[in-house]
Amino acid sequence: MTEVVSCAAGIGKSLEITLENGDEFARIARQVGQVDQKFGKKPKKKERQCPDCGATIYQADGCVICSNPEWGWSEC
């Protein structure tokens, strides 16, 4: 590490180091991107469906209820 005497000198030194090691930084960035693609995505939560009509069901007041108002299925 090199000490700098001003903010401008520090920025200049950072740019110099970045330009000298640009290929290495690009390689690391690609690797990080690959890891993000592989492990960063969370699986979508599977929606539960009414066993009778296939509509989405939800939980309320301790019961599982069909979202289809015409059907009215529930399980408590």
Helices and strands as residue ranges (DSSP letters): H 7-20, H 22-39, E 57-60, E 63-66, E 74-75
